[in-house]
Amino acid sequence: MVIARFFCLTLMACIAGCASMQTFGLGEINSELPIEIGDKIRIYEKSFGRIYSLIVTELNDETIAGKLAANPEVVTTVRWDEISRIELRQFDGTETTALVVLLLVLGYAVADVVGDAFDSIGDAFGSNEN
């Protein structure tokens, strides 16, 4: 049971670690950014200081639009020239696959060691029987 909990917690930590946040500042913000429809982003507005967490629904040369993460029924559009910073959340599939494979190998190794320890304990108690 302890091994299963350890395995699950480690897996969750690895998967959470596979998502990274890439930040783009003032000089980099334009429609050429590696942002695609469906990406999760955070936009920091220059004028009003508002911060939007969006799921991108539309991109063009003048604006970026998306559904608010907190309320997907609301779509917000922001002009590129009104953005001071963008944070793009990206998911790295290769890194995730490598971490999951590593975790599985480690999980089996730990289970094997613990299993051998329990076998040794069982043999020790079993040898005392008459």
Backbone as JSON Lines, residues from 0, in Angstrom:
{"i":0,"aa":"M","n":[0.83,-1.19,0.0],"ca":[0.0,0.0,0.0],"c":[0.87,1.25,0.0]}
{"i":1,"aa":"V","n":[1.95,1.23,0.78],"ca":[2.85,2.38,0.85],"c":[3.51,2.59,-0.5]}
{"i":2,"aa":"I","n":[3.88,1.5,-1.15],"ca":[4.53,1.6,-2.47],"c":[3.57,2.2,-3.48]}
{"i":3,"aa":"A","n":[2.32,1.79,-3.44],"ca":[1.33,2.32,-4.37],"c":[1.14,3.82,-4.17]}
{"i":4,"aa":"R","n":[1.09,4.27,-2.92],"ca":[0.96,5.71,-2.64],"c":[2.18,6.47,-3.15]}
{"i":5,"aa":"F","n":[3.37,5.94,-2.86],"ca":[4.6,6.57,-3.32],"c":[4.61,6.67,-4.84]}
{"i":6,"aa":"F","n":[4.25,5.6,-5.48],"ca":[4.23,5.55,-6.94],"c":[3.25,6.6,-7.51]}
{"i":7,"aa":"C","n":[2.06,6.67,-6.96],"ca":[1.06,7.63,-7.44],"c":[1.5,9.08,-7.2]}
{"i":8,"aa":"L","n":[2.02,9.38,-6.04],"ca":[2.47,10.74,-5.74],"c":[3.64,11.14,-6.64]}
{"i":9,"aa":"T","n":[4.56,10.23,-6.87],"ca":[5.7,10.52,-7.73],"c":[5.25,10.73,-9.17]}
{"i":10,"aa":"L","n":[4.32,9.93,-9.63],"ca":[3.78,10.08,-10.98],"c":[3.11,11.44,-11.15]}
{"i":11,"aa":"M","n":[2.31,11.84,-10.17],"ca":[1.65,13.15,-10.26],"c":[2.67,14.28,-10.29]}
{"i":12,"aa":"A","n":[3.72,14.17,-9.49],"ca":[4.76,15.2,-9.48],"c":[5.49,15.27,-10.81]}
{"i":13,"aa":"C","n":[5.75,14.12,-11.41],"ca":[6.43,14.1,-12.71],"c":[5.56,14.72,-13.79]}
{"i":14,"aa":"I","n":[4.31,14.37,-13.82],"ca":[3.42,14.9,-14.86],"c":[3.24,16.4,-14.68]}
{"i":15,"aa":"A","n":[3.11,16.86,-13.44],"ca":[3.0,18.3,-13.2],"c":[4.27,19.01,-13.62]}
{"i":16,"aa":"G","n":[5.41,18.36,-13.46],"ca":[6.68,18.96,-13.84],"c":[6.91,19.03,-15.33]}
{"i":17,"aa":"C","n":[6.09,18.35,-16.12],"ca":[6.26,18.33,-17.57],"c":[5.63,19.54,-18.24]}
{"i":18,"aa":"A","n":[4.88,20.29,-17.52],"ca":[4.3,21.51,-18.07],"c":[5.2,22.67,-17.66]}
{"i":19,"aa":"S","n":[5.53,23.51,-18.64],"ca":[6.41,24.63,-18.32],"c":[5.75,25.93,-18.77]}
{"i":20,"aa":"M","n":[6.18,27.01,-18.15],"ca":[5.65,28.32,-18.46],"c":[6.74,29.1,-19.18]}
{"i":21,"aa":"Q","n":[6.45,29.54,-20.4],"ca":[7.38,30.34,-21.18],"c":[6.87,31.77,-21.19]}
{"i":22,"aa":"T","n":[7.73,32.72,-20.84],"ca":[7.33,34.12,-20.74],"c":[7.9,34.94,-21.89]}
{"i":23,"aa":"F","n":[7.06,35.8,-22.46],"ca":[7.46,36.71,-23.53],"c":[7.23,38.13,-23.05]}
{"i":24,"aa":"G","n":[8.25,38.98,-23.16],"ca":[8.15,40.36,-22.7],"c":[7.85,41.34,-23.82]}
{"i":25,"aa":"L","n":[7.95,42.62,-23.5],"ca":[7.57,43.71,-24.4],"c":[8.13,43.61,-25.81]}
{"i":26,"aa":"G","n":[9.41,43.42,-25.97],"ca":[10.02,43.41,-27.3],"c":[9.66,42.2,-28.13]}
{"i":27,"aa":"E","n":[9.14,41.17,-27.52],"ca":[8.86,39.91,-28.21],"c":[7.4,39.72,-28.58]}
{"i":28,"aa":"I","n":[6.52,40.57,-28.1],"ca":[5.09,40.31,-28.25],"c":[4.59,40.77,-29.61]}
{"i":29,"aa":"N","n":[4.14,39.8,-30.4],"ca":[3.49,40.05,-31.69],"c":[2.82,38.76,-32.13]}
{"i":30,"aa":"S","n":[2.21,38.8,-33.29],"ca":[1.46,37.64,-33.77],"c":[2.37,36.49,-34.22]}
{"i":31,"aa":"E","n":[3.68,36.68,-34.17],"ca":[4.64,35.65,-34.58],"c":[5.01,34.69,-33.44]}
{"i":32,"aa":"L","n":[4.5,34.92,-32.25],"ca":[4.81,34.06,-31.11],"c":[4.34,32.64,-31.37]}
{"i":33,"aa":"P","n":[4.98,31.66,-30.72],"ca":[4.6,30.25,-30.91],"c":[3.32,29.89,-30.16]}
{"i":34,"aa":"I","n":[2.3,30.7,-30.31],"ca":[1.01,30.47,-29.65],"c":[0.05,29.88,-30.67]}
{"i":35,"aa":"E","n":[-0.69,28.87,-30.27],"ca":[-1.64,28.22,-31.15],"c":[-3.03,28.2,-30.51]}
{"i":36,"aa":"I","n":[-4.04,27.99,-31.34],"ca":[-5.4,27.85,-30.85],"c":[-5.43,26.7,-29.85]}
{"i":37,"aa":"G","n":[-6.05,26.93,-28.69],"ca":[-6.15,25.9,-27.66],"c":[-5.1,26.02,-26.57]}
{"i":38,"aa":"D","n":[-4.05,26.84,-26.8],"ca":[-3.02,27.03,-25.78],"c":[-3.59,27.77,-24.57]}
{"i":39,"aa":"K","n":[-3.04,27.46,-23.4],"ca":[-3.4,28.19,-22.18],"c":[-2.35,29.27,-21.97]}
{"i":40,"aa":"I","n":[-2.8,30.51,-21.86],"ca":[-1.88,31.63,-21.7],"c":[-2.37,32.57,-20.6]}
{"i":41,"aa":"R","n":[-1.45,33.39,-20.13],"ca":[-1.79,34.46,-19.19],"c":[-1.29,35.75,-19.84]}
{"i":42,"aa":"I","n":[-2.18,36.72,-19.99],"ca":[-1.86,38.0,-20.61],"c":[-1.85,39.09,-19.54]}
{"i":43,"aa":"Y","n":[-0.81,39.9,-19.54],"ca":[-0.7,41.06,-18.65],"c":[-0.89,42.3,-19.52]}
{"i":44,"aa":"E","n":[-1.91,43.06,-19.22],"ca":[-2.26,44.24,-20.01],"c":[-1.46,45.46,-19.54]}
{"i":45,"aa":"K","n":[-1.03,46.31,-20.48],"ca":[-0.26,47.52,-20.14],"c":[-1.13,48.57,-19.46]}
{"i":46,"aa":"S","n":[-2.16,49.03,-20.14],"ca":[-2.93,50.2,-19.72],"c":[-3.63,50.05,-18.38]}
{"i":47,"aa":"F","n":[-4.39,49.0,-18.23],"ca":[-5.24,48.86,-17.05],"c":[-4.67,47.9,-16.0]}
{"i":48,"aa":"G","n":[-3.57,47.24,-16.34],"ca":[-2.94,46.32,-15.4],"c":[-3.72,45.04,-15.17]}
{"i":49,"aa":"R","n":[-4.7,44.77,-16.03],"ca":[-5.48,43.54,-15.87],"c":[-4.66,42.32,-16.3]}
{"i":50,"aa":"I","n":[-4.99,41.2,-15.69],"ca":[-4.35,39.93,-16.02],"c":[-5.46,38.97,-16.45]}
{"i":51,"aa":"Y","n":[-5.29,38.37,-17.62],"ca":[-6.28,37.42,-18.15],"c":[-5.64,36.04,-18.26]}
{"i":52,"aa":"S","n":[-6.32,35.03,-17.78],"ca":[-5.94,33.64,-18.03],"c":[-6.9,33.13,-19.09]}
{"i":53,"aa":"L","n":[-6.34,32.82,-20.27],"ca":[-7.18,32.49,-21.41],"c":[-6.8,31.16,-22.03]}
{"i":54,"aa":"I","n":[-7.78,30.58,-22.71],"ca":[-7.55,29.47,-23.63],"c":[-7.76,30.08,-25.01]}
{"i":55,"aa":"V","n":[-6.71,30.14,-25.81],"ca":[-6.71,30.87,-27.07],"c":[-7.72,30.28,-28.05]}
{"i":56,"aa":"T","n":[-8.56,31.17,-28.62],"ca":[-9.55,30.76,-29.62],"c":[-9.33,31.42,-30.97]}
{"i":57,"aa":"E","n":[-8.59,32.55,-30.98],"ca":[-8.39,33.25,-32.24],"c":[-7.11,34.08,-32.19]}
{"i":58,"aa":"L","n":[-6.36,34.07,-33.28],"ca":[-5.14,34.85,-33.41],"c":[-5.16,35.56,-34.75]}
{"i":59,"aa":"N","n":[-4.79,36.85,-34.77],"ca":[-4.57,37.54,-36.04],"c":[-3.48,38.58,-35.83]}
{"i":60,"aa":"D","n":[-3.2,39.39,-36.83],"ca":[-2.1,40.35,-36.75],"c":[-2.33,41.47,-35.74]}
{"i":61,"aa":"E","n":[-3.57,41.73,-35.37],"ca":[-3.88,42.83,-34.47],"c":[-4.29,42.41,-33.06]}
{"i":62,"aa":"T","n":[-4.92,41.25,-32.93],"ca":[-5.46,40.84,-31.63],"c":[-5.25,39.37,-31.35]}
{"i":63,"aa":"I","n":[-5.46,39.04,-30.09],"ca":[-5.51,37.65,-29.64],"c":[-6.8,37.52,-28.81]}
{"i":64,"aa":"A","n":[-7.53,36.45,-29.02],"ca":[-8.79,36.26,-28.29],"c":[-8.8,34.88,-27.67]}
{"i":65,"aa":"G","n":[-9.55,34.79,-26.56],"ca":[-9.66,33.5,-25.91],"c":[-10.76,33.47,-24.88]}
{"i":66,"aa":"K","n":[-11.1,32.24,-24.49],"ca":[-12.09,32.04,-23.43],"c":[-11.39,32.21,-22.09]}
{"i":67,"aa":"L","n":[-12.05,32.89,-21.18],"ca":[-11.49,33.02,-19.84],"c":[-11.41,31.64,-19.19]}
{"i":68,"aa":"A","n":[-10.27,31.34,-18.59],"ca":[-10.1,30.04,-17.96],"c":[-11.1,29.85,-16.82]}
{"i":69,"aa":"A","n":[-11.4,30.91,-16.09],"ca":[-12.32,30.84,-14.96],"c":[-13.78,30.77,-15.4]}
{"i":70,"aa":"N","n":[-14.08,31.27,-16.59],"ca":[-15.45,31.29,-17.1],"c":[-15.41,31.13,-18.62]}
{"i":71,"aa":"P","n":[-15.34,29.88,-19.12],"ca":[-15.17,29.62,-20.55],"c":[-16.27,30.18,-21.46]}
{"i":72,"aa":"E","n":[-17.38,30.62,-20.88],"ca":[-18.44,31.19,-21.7],"c":[-18.11,32.63,-22.12]}
{"i":73,"aa":"V","n":[-17.15,33.25,-21.44],"ca":[-16.77,34.63,-21.73],"c":[-15.52,34.64,-22.6]}
{"i":74,"aa":"V","n":[-15.63,35.3,-23.77],"ca":[-14.49,35.43,-24.68],"c":[-13.96,36.86,-24.58]}
{"i":75,"aa":"T","n":[-12.64,36.98,-24.43],"ca":[-12.0,38.29,-24.32],"c":[-11.02,38.47,-25.47]}
{"i":76,"aa":"T","n":[-10.99,39.67,-26.02],"ca":[-10.05,40.01,-27.09],"c":[-9.13,41.12,-26.61]}
{"i":77,"aa":"V","n":[-7.83,40.96,-26.85],"ca":[-6.83,41.95,-26.43],"c":[-5.95,42.28,-27.63]}
{"i":78,"aa":"R","n":[-5.7,43.57,-27.82],"ca":[-4.81,44.01,-28.9],"c":[-3.36,43.71,-28.52]}
{"i":79,"aa":"W","n":[-2.56,43.31,-29.5],"ca":[-1.16,43.0,-29.25],"c":[-0.43,44.17,-28.6]}
{"i":80,"aa":"D","n":[-0.73,45.39,-29.07],"ca":[-0.02,46.56,-28.55],"c":[-0.44,46.95,-27.13]}
{"i":81,"aa":"E","n":[-1.44,46.29,-26.57],"ca":[-1.87,46.53,-25.2],"c":[-1.31,45.5,-24.23]}
{"i":82,"aa":"I","n":[-0.49,44.59,-24.72],"ca":[0.03,43.5,-23.88],"c":[1.46,43.82,-23.44]}
{"i":83,"aa":"S","n":[1.71,43.73,-22.13],"ca":[3.06,43.95,-21.63],"c":[3.83,42.64,-21.47]}
{"i":84,"aa":"R","n":[3.1,41.54,-21.22],"ca":[3.75,40.25,-21.03],"c":[2.76,39.13,-21.3]}
{"i":85,"aa":"I","n":[3.26,38.04,-21.86],"ca":[2.45,36.84,-22.08],"c":[3.18,35.65,-21.49]}
{"i":86,"aa":"E","n":[2.46,34.83,-20.75],"ca":[3.0,33.57,-20.25],"c":[2.27,32.44,-20.97]}
{"i":87,"aa":"L","n":[3.03,31.58,-21.6],"ca":[2.48,30.46,-22.37],"c":[2.79,29.17,-21.63]}
{"i":88,"aa":"R","n":[1.74,28.42,-21.3],"ca":[1.92,27.13,-20.63],"c":[2.04,26.07,-21.7]}
{"i":89,"aa":"Q","n":[3.17,25.36,-21.69],"ca":[3.42,24.33,-22.69],"c":[3.6,22.98,-22.01]}
{"i":90,"aa":"F","n":[3.22,21.94,-22.73],"ca":[3.32,20.57,-22.25],"c":[4.33,19.85,-23.11]}
{"i":91,"aa":"D","n":[5.36,19.26,-22.51],"ca":[6.42,18.58,-23.24],"c":[6.17,17.07,-23.22]}
{"i":92,"aa":"G","n":[5.68,16.53,-24.32],"ca":[5.35,15.11,-24.4],"c":[6.55,14.2,-24.28]}
{"i":93,"aa":"T","n":[7.68,14.59,-24.85],"ca":[8.89,13.77,-24.79],"c":[9.39,13.67,-23.36]}
{"i":94,"aa":"E","n":[9.43,14.79,-22.68],"ca":[9.87,14.81,-21.29],"c":[8.94,13.98,-20.41]}
{"i":95,"aa":"T","n":[7.65,14.09,-20.65],"ca":[6.68,13.32,-19.88],"c":[6.87,11.82,-20.09]}
{"i":96,"aa":"T","n":[7.04,11.42,-21.33],"ca":[7.24,10.0,-21.63],"c":[8.48,9.47,-20.93]}
{"i":97,"aa":"A","n":[9.57,10.22,-21.01],"ca":[10.82,9.8,-20.37],"c":[10.64,9.68,-18.86]}
{"i":98,"aa":"L","n":[9.96,10.63,-18.25],"ca":[9.75,10.59,-16.81],"c":[8.86,9.43,-16.39]}
{"i":99,"aa":"V","n":[7.83,9.15,-17.16],"ca":[6.93,8.04,-16.82],"c":[7.66,6.71,-16.95]}
{"i":100,"aa":"V","n":[8.48,6.54,-18.0],"ca":[9.25,5.31,-18.16],"c":[10.22,5.15,-17.0]}
{"i":101,"aa":"L","n":[10.92,6.23,-16.65],"ca":[11.85,6.19,-15.53],"c":[11.13,5.84,-14.23]}
{"i":102,"aa":"L","n":[9.97,6.43,-14.03],"ca":[9.19,6.16,-12.83],"c":[8.75,4.69,-12.77]}
{"i":103,"aa":"L","n":[8.34,4.15,-13.89],"ca":[7.94,2.74,-13.91],"c":[9.12,1.82,-13.58]}
{"i":104,"aa":"V","n":[10.28,2.11,-14.16],"ca":[11.47,1.3,-13.88],"c":[11.82,1.39,-12.39]}
{"i":105,"aa":"L","n":[11.82,2.61,-11.84],"ca":[12.11,2.78,-10.42],"c":[11.06,2.09,-9.55]}
{"i":106,"aa":"G","n":[9.8,2.19,-9.96],"ca":[8.73,1.54,-9.2],"c":[8.91,0.03,-9.13]}
{"i":107,"aa":"Y","n":[9.26,-0.58,-10.27],"ca":[9.49,-2.02,-10.28],"c":[10.72,-2.39,-9.45]}
{"i":108,"aa":"A","n":[11.77,-1.57,-9.51],"ca":[12.98,-1.83,-8.72],"c":[12.68,-1.77,-7.23]}
{"i":109,"aa":"V","n":[11.95,-0.74,-6.81],"ca":[11.59,-0.6,-5.4],"c":[10.69,-1.76,-4.97]}
{"i":110,"aa":"A","n":[9.73,-2.13,-5.8],"ca":[8.83,-3.24,-5.47],"c":[9.62,-4.55,-5.33]}
{"i":111,"aa":"D","n":[10.62,-4.74,-6.18],"ca":[11.44,-5.94,-6.13],"c":[12.24,-5.99,-4.83]}
{"i":112,"aa":"V","n":[12.85,-4.86,-4.45],"ca":[13.64,-4.79,-3.22],"c":[12.75,-5.02,-2.0]}
{"i":113,"aa":"V","n":[11.62,-4.35,-1.97],"ca":[10.7,-4.5,-0.84],"c":[10.15,-5.94,-0.79]}
{"i":114,"aa":"G","n":[9.84,-6.49,-1.95],"ca":[9.36,-7.87,-1.99],"c":[10.39,-8.85,-1.46]}
{"i":115,"aa":"D","n":[11.67,-8.66,-1.84],"ca":[12.74,-9.52,-1.32],"c":[12.88,-9.38,0.19]}
{"i":116,"aa":"A","n":[12.74,-8.14,0.68],"ca":[12.84,-7.91,2.13],"c":[11.72,-8.65,2.86]}
{"i":117,"aa":"F","n":[10.49,-8.58,2.32],"ca":[9.38,-9.29,2.95],"c":[9.56,-10.8,2.87]}
{"i":118,"aa":"D","n":[10.15,-11.29,1.78],"ca":[10.42,-12.73,1.67],"c":[11.42,-13.16,2.73]}
{"i":119,"aa":"S","n":[12.45,-12.33,2.95],"ca":[13.47,-12.64,3.97],"c":[12.84,-12.67,5.36]}
{"i":120,"aa":"I","n":[11.98,-11.71,5.63],"ca":[11.31,-11.66,6.93],"c":[10.41,-12.88,7.1]}
{"i":121,"aa":"G","n":[9.7,-13.22,6.03],"ca":[8.82,-14.4,6.08],"c":[9.59,-15.67,6.3]}
{"i":122,"aa":"D","n":[10.75,-15.79,5.64],"ca":[11.59,-16.98,5.83],"c":[12.12,-17.05,7.26]}
{"i":123,"aa":"A","n":[12.48,-15.89,7.82],"ca":[13.0,-15.88,9.19],"c":[11.94,-16.32,10.19]}
{"i":124,"aa":"F","n":[10.71,-15.84,10.02],"ca":[9.64,-16.24,10.93],"c":[9.18,-17.65,10.65]}
{"i":125,"aa":"G","n":[9.23,-18.06,9.41],"ca":[8.81,-19.4,9.04],"c":[9.75,-20.47,9.54]}
{"i":126,"aa":"S","n":[11.06,-20.13,9.65],"ca":[12.05,-21.13,10.09],"c":[11.93,-21.42,11.57]}
{"i":127,"aa":"N","n":[11.24,-20.59,12.32],"ca":[11.06,-20.82,13.76],"c":[9.93,-21.77,14.05]}
{"i":128,"aa":"E","n":[9.15,-22.15,13.06],"ca":[8.02,-23.05,13.28],"c":[8.51,-24.47,13.46]}
{"i":129,"aa":"N","n":[7.82,-25.24,14.27],"ca":[8.19,-26.64,14.5],"c":[7.28,-27.54,13.77]}
